[in-house]
Amino acid sequence: MFGFKVINQYEQGIVFRFGRALPDIRQPGLTWVNPFTDRLRKVNMQIMVAAVPGQDAITRDNVTLKVDAVVYYRVVDPVKAIINVQNYTFAISQVAQTSLRSVIGQSDMDQLLSEREKINAHLKDVIDEPTEQPWGIRVERVEIKDVSLPESMKRSMSRQAEAERERRARIISADGEYQASKKLAQAAQVMSADPAALQLRLLQTVVEVAAEKNSTLVMPVPVELLRFFDRAARPAAGQAPAAAAATPAIPAADTPAIPAADTPAIPATNTPATSATGTLARNTGAPDTGALPPARDVPAISAPGRQPASAGLTAPDHAVRKTSAS
């Protein structure tokens, strides 16, 4: 009324006189403008929030994602915000959408999921570059709200995470077994120095098994008992060869000589005969009448006493010589 205007604390005013912006910016409070020549335009200086709708984009590793974000901005120069851009709220929303697609295309899927802080800072710089100096609008903060993955990618990631957890579990289990084996080796060295410790450990194991109320109790054979039998068997095995060496030889029994049977001599034909002394006997030139010559009497060869039975079948050399001489 009568040109008086009220500017709120979070606002600043720009006066247009005959369509031209005055350089003086009206501060919050009561101000007066000429109702005939001036027009007042109020600019909100608060931090405003612009929601960026979900954008379908392809990452650098060719994964299709849907990402939405939120942008926090405020006006730092009301003159530029009013004069240089028609609707700075809509302009900020469009710049945020295009910048979000660009940043997603330059990043990998793993970076979007694990390095949110770096992606947010880079996205803030990309949006703030074309808006602060020309439009007088400063982007305070940019946050990626949600990253929607395809169902196939979710299943693949779940299998990968499960395999990674299984690998870690196996490594931890193997490490535990390795440490346990080292401790068992040290315990075995201690028990080997004192056999009574092994017996006490055996009794403790029996007590632990019996405490579970089992109907069957298995008692293992002590190792010391097996060692006792082993030491007892070694001297017995060493005495066996000595006993065998001390046993006297059994004499052969007197076997009577077996007399040789009268064997008819086979007459020789026109083949030279071989004497006992090794000389060949030739024919005397007598006519061949076709009759067999009379057989010579072969004396019986008797083996001397106290000789084996096989010795009676072989005549000594002097017996053969006497026979041939007769």
C-alpha positions as CSV (number, residue, x, y, z in Angstrom):
1,M,0.0,0.0,0.0
2,F,1.4,3.3,-1.1
3,G,4.5,1.4,-2.3
4,F,5.6,-0.2,1.0
5,K,6.9,-3.7,0.7
6,V,8.0,-6.3,3.3
7,I,11.1,-8.5,2.5
8,N,11.5,-11.6,4.7
9,Q,14.7,-12.4,6.4
10,Y,15.5,-15.3,4.0
11,E,14.9,-13.1,1.0
12,Q,16.4,-10.3,-1.0
13,G,14.7,-7.9,-3.3
14,I,15.6,-6.6,-6.8
15,V,13.9,-3.4,-8.0
16,F,13.1,-3.0,-11.8
17,R,12.5,0.6,-12.8
18,F,11.0,0.9,-16.2
19,G,12.2,-2.7,-16.8
20,R,15.8,-2.1,-15.8
21,A,17.3,-3.7,-12.7
22,L,18.7,-1.3,-10.2
23,P,22.1,-2.1,-8.8
24,D,21.0,-1.7,-5.2
25,I,19.6,-4.9,-3.7
26,R,16.9,-4.4,-1.1
27,Q,17.7,-6.1,2.2
28,P,15.1,-7.8,4.5
29,G,12.7,-5.6,6.2
30,L,10.3,-2.8,5.2
31,T,11.1,-1.0,2.0
32,W,9.4,1.5,-0.3
33,V,9.2,1.4,-4.1
34,N,7.5,3.8,-6.4
35,P,4.3,2.1,-7.3
36,F,4.2,3.8,-10.7
37,T,7.7,3.2,-12.0
38,D,9.2,0.3,-9.9
39,R,8.6,-3.4,-9.6
40,L,10.0,-5.5,-6.8
41,R,11.2,-9.1,-7.3
42,K,11.9,-11.2,-4.3
43,V,14.6,-14.0,-4.4
44,N,14.7,-16.8,-1.9
45,M,18.2,-17.2,-0.4
46,Q,17.6,-20.4,1.4
47,I,19.1,-23.8,0.5
48,M,16.8,-25.5,-1.8
49,V,16.5,-29.2,-2.6
50,A,16.0,-30.6,-6.1
51,A,15.2,-34.3,-6.5
52,V,16.8,-35.9,-9.5
53,P,14.5,-38.6,-10.9
54,G,16.0,-42.1,-11.6
55,Q,18.2,-42.1,-14.7
56,D,18.9,-45.3,-16.7
57,A,22.6,-45.3,-17.7
58,I,25.3,-47.6,-18.7
59,T,28.5,-47.7,-16.7
60,R,32.0,-47.9,-18.1
61,D,32.0,-51.7,-17.7
62,N,28.7,-52.0,-19.7
63,V,26.3,-52.6,-16.8
64,T,22.9,-51.0,-17.0
65,L,21.9,-49.2,-13.9
66,K,19.1,-46.9,-12.7
67,V,20.4,-44.2,-10.3
68,D,18.6,-41.3,-8.6
69,A,20.1,-38.5,-6.6
70,V,19.3,-35.3,-4.7
71,V,20.9,-31.9,-5.2
72,Y,21.2,-29.2,-2.5
73,Y,21.8,-25.6,-3.9
74,R,21.3,-22.0,-3.0
75,V,21.4,-18.6,-4.7
76,V,24.5,-16.5,-4.0
77,D,23.8,-13.7,-6.5
78,P,20.1,-12.8,-6.9
79,V,20.7,-10.5,-9.9
80,K,22.3,-13.3,-12.0
81,A,19.8,-15.8,-10.8
82,I,16.9,-13.6,-12.0
83,I,18.5,-12.0,-15.1
84,N,20.8,-14.7,-16.6
85,V,18.4,-17.7,-16.4
86,Q,14.7,-17.8,-16.8
87,N,13.8,-20.5,-14.2
88,Y,16.8,-21.5,-12.2
89,T,15.0,-24.2,-10.4
90,F,14.1,-26.1,-13.6
91,A,17.6,-25.4,-15.0
92,I,19.3,-26.9,-12.0
93,S,17.2,-30.0,-12.3
94,Q,18.1,-30.5,-15.9
95,V,21.8,-29.9,-15.4
96,A,21.7,-32.5,-12.5
97,Q,20.1,-35.2,-14.7
98,T,22.6,-34.8,-17.6
99,S,25.6,-34.6,-15.2
100,L,24.4,-37.7,-13.4
101,R,24.3,-39.7,-16.6
102,S,27.8,-38.4,-17.6
103,V,29.3,-39.3,-14.2
104,I,27.8,-42.8,-14.3
105,G,29.1,-43.5,-17.8
106,Q,32.7,-42.6,-16.6
107,S,32.5,-44.9,-13.5
108,D,32.5,-48.6,-12.9
109,M,29.7,-50.4,-11.1
110,D,32.0,-51.3,-8.2
111,Q,32.9,-47.6,-7.8
112,L,29.2,-46.6,-7.7
113,L,28.6,-49.2,-5.0
114,S,31.7,-48.8,-2.8
115,E,33.1,-45.3,-3.5
116,R,30.0,-43.2,-3.0
117,E,31.9,-40.2,-1.5
118,K,34.2,-39.8,-4.5
119,I,31.3,-40.1,-6.9
120,N,29.3,-37.5,-5.0
121,A,32.2,-35.1,-4.9
122,H,32.8,-35.5,-8.6
123,L,29.2,-35.0,-9.4
124,K,29.0,-31.8,-7.3
125,D,31.9,-30.3,-9.2
126,V,30.4,-31.2,-12.6
127,I,27.0,-29.6,-11.7
128,D,28.5,-26.6,-10.0
129,E,30.8,-25.6,-12.9
130,P,28.1,-24.3,-15.3
131,T,25.8,-22.8,-12.6
132,E,27.8,-20.8,-10.0
133,Q,29.5,-18.2,-12.2
134,P,26.9,-17.7,-15.0
135,W,23.8,-18.2,-12.9
136,G,24.8,-17.1,-9.4
137,I,23.7,-20.5,-8.0
138,R,26.1,-22.6,-5.8
139,V,25.6,-26.3,-5.5
140,E,26.2,-27.2,-1.8
141,R,25.9,-31.0,-1.9
142,V,25.0,-33.9,-4.2
143,E,24.0,-37.3,-2.9
144,I,23.2,-40.5,-4.8
145,K,20.2,-42.0,-3.2
146,D,19.7,-45.4,-4.8
147,V,21.4,-47.6,-7.3
148,S,19.0,-50.2,-8.8
149,L,20.7,-53.3,-10.3
150,P,19.1,-55.8,-12.7
151,E,18.0,-59.1,-11.1
152,S,20.6,-61.1,-13.0
153,M,23.3,-58.8,-11.7
154,K,22.0,-59.2,-8.1
155,R,22.2,-63.0,-8.4
156,S,25.7,-62.8,-9.8
157,M,26.8,-60.5,-7.0
158,S,25.3,-62.7,-4.3
159,R,27.1,-65.8,-5.7
160,Q,30.3,-63.8,-5.8
161,A,29.9,-62.7,-2.2
162,E,29.0,-66.2,-1.1
163,A,32.2,-67.6,-2.8
164,E,34.3,-64.9,-1.2
165,R,32.9,-65.7,2.3
166,E,33.5,-69.4,1.7
167,R,37.1,-68.7,0.7
168,R,37.7,-66.7,3.8
169,A,36.1,-69.4,6.0
170,R,38.4,-72.0,4.5
171,I,41.5,-69.9,5.0
172,I,40.6,-69.3,8.6
173,S,39.9,-73.0,9.1
174,A,43.2,-74.0,7.5
175,D,45.1,-71.4,9.6
176,G,43.5,-72.7,12.8
177,E,44.4,-76.3,11.9
178,Y,48.0,-75.2,11.2
179,Q,48.3,-73.5,14.6
180,A,46.7,-76.5,16.3
181,S,49.2,-78.9,14.6
182,K,52.1,-76.8,15.9
183,K,50.7,-76.9,19.4
184,L,50.1,-80.7,19.2
185,A,53.7,-81.2,18.0
186,Q,54.9,-79.2,21.1
187,A,52.7,-81.3,23.4
188,A,53.9,-84.5,21.8
189,Q,57.5,-83.5,22.6
190,V,56.6,-82.8,26.2
191,M,54.8,-86.1,26.6
192,S,57.6,-88.1,25.0
193,A,60.0,-86.8,27.6
194,D,57.7,-88.3,30.4
195,P,55.7,-91.4,29.6
196,A,53.5,-90.9,32.7
197,A,52.1,-87.8,31.1
198,L,50.8,-89.8,28.2
199,Q,49.1,-92.2,30.6
200,L,47.5,-89.3,32.5
201,R,46.2,-87.9,29.2
202,L,44.7,-91.3,28.3
203,L,42.9,-91.4,31.6
204,Q,41.6,-87.9,31.2
205,T,40.2,-88.8,27.7
206,V,38.5,-91.9,29.2
207,V,36.9,-89.6,31.9
208,E,35.7,-87.2,29.3
209,V,34.1,-90.0,27.1
210,A,32.5,-91.6,30.2
211,A,30.9,-88.3,31.2
212,E,28.7,-88.3,28.1
213,K,26.7,-91.2,29.3
214,N,27.5,-93.6,26.5
215,S,26.6,-97.2,26.7
216,T,29.8,-98.3,25.0
217,L,33.2,-97.3,26.2
218,V,36.2,-98.1,24.0
219,M,39.5,-98.5,25.8
220,P,42.5,-97.9,23.6
221,V,45.6,-100.0,24.0
222,P,48.4,-98.1,25.7
223,V,51.4,-97.4,23.4
224,E,53.8,-98.4,26.2
225,L,52.3,-101.9,26.3
226,L,53.0,-102.3,22.6
227,R,56.6,-101.1,23.1
228,F,57.0,-103.6,25.8
229,F,56.0,-106.5,23.5
230,D,58.3,-105.1,20.8
231,R,61.3,-105.0,23.2
232,A,60.5,-108.6,24.4
233,A,60.3,-109.9,20.8
234,R,63.7,-108.6,19.8
235,P,65.9,-110.8,22.2
236,A,63.9,-113.9,21.2
237,A,64.5,-113.2,17.5
238,G,68.3,-112.9,18.2
239,Q,68.5,-116.2,20.1
240,A,67.0,-118.3,17.3
241,P,70.1,-118.2,15.0
242,A,72.5,-119.0,17.9
243,A,70.5,-122.1,18.8
244,A,70.5,-123.3,15.2
245,A,74.3,-123.0,15.0
246,A,74.9,-125.0,18.2
247,T,72.8,-128.1,17.0
248,P,75.2,-131.1,16.1
249,A,74.9,-132.7,12.7
250,I,73.0,-136.0,12.5
251,P,75.3,-138.9,11.1
252,A,74.1,-140.9,8.2
253,A,72.9,-144.4,8.9
254,D,74.8,-147.4,7.7
255,T,73.2,-148.5,4.5
256,P,74.1,-152.0,3.2
257,A,75.6,-152.2,-0.3
258,I,73.3,-153.2,-3.0
259,P,74.9,-155.9,-5.2
260,A,74.9,-155.3,-8.9
261,A,72.7,-157.7,-10.9
262,D,74.2,-159.9,-13.6
263,T,73.6,-157.9,-16.7
264,P,74.4,-159.6,-20.1
265,A,77.0,-157.9,-22.1
266,I,75.9,-156.4,-25.4
267,P,78.3,-157.8,-28.0
268,A,79.9,-155.2,-30.1
269,T,79.6,-155.2,-33.9
270,N,82.2,-153.9,-36.3
271,T,82.6,-150.9,-34.0
272,P,85.9,-150.5,-32.3
273,A,85.6,-151.2,-28.6
274,T,86.8,-148.8,-26.0
275,S,88.8,-150.2,-23.1
276,A,88.8,-149.0,-19.6
277,T,92.2,-147.4,-20.1
278,G,90.9,-145.3,-23.0
279,T,92.7,-147.1,-25.9
280,L,90.7,-148.2,-28.9
281,A,90.7,-152.0,-29.7
282,R,90.7,-152.9,-33.5
283,N,89.6,-156.0,-35.2
284,T,92.3,-158.7,-35.6
285,G,91.3,-159.5,-39.1
286,A,89.4,-162.7,-38.3
287,P,86.6,-163.7,-40.7
288,D,83.1,-162.6,-39.7
289,T,81.1,-165.7,-39.2
290,G,78.0,-163.9,-38.1
291,A,78.0,-165.5,-34.7
292,L,77.9,-163.5,-31.5
293,P,81.1,-163.8,-29.5
294,P,80.8,-165.2,-26.0
295,A,80.0,-162.6,-23.3
296,R,82.7,-162.0,-20.6
297,D,81.9,-162.5,-17.0
298,V,81.5,-159.1,-15.3
299,P,82.4,-159.4,-11.6
300,A,80.1,-158.0,-9.1
301,I,81.0,-154.6,-7.6
302,S,80.5,-154.4,-4.0
303,A,80.6,-151.1,-2.1
304,P,82.4,-150.9,1.2
305,G,80.6,-150.5,4.4
306,R,79.7,-147.2,6.0
307,Q,79.1,-145.6,2.6
308,P,75.9,-144.2,1.1
309,A,73.7,-146.5,-1.0
310,S,74.5,-144.6,-4.2
311,A,78.2,-145.3,-3.7
312,G,77.6,-149.1,-4.5
313,L,76.5,-148.3,-8.0
314,T,79.9,-146.8,-8.9
315,A,83.0,-149.1,-9.0
316,P,86.4,-147.6,-7.9
317,D,89.1,-147.1,-10.5
318,H,91.3,-150.1,-9.4
319,A,88.4,-152.5,-9.7
320,V,87.9,-151.5,-13.3
321,R,91.6,-151.9,-14.0
322,K,91.6,-155.4,-12.6
323,T,88.6,-156.4,-14.6
324,S,90.2,-155.2,-17.9
325,A,93.4,-156.9,-17.0
326,S,91.7,-160.3,-16.5
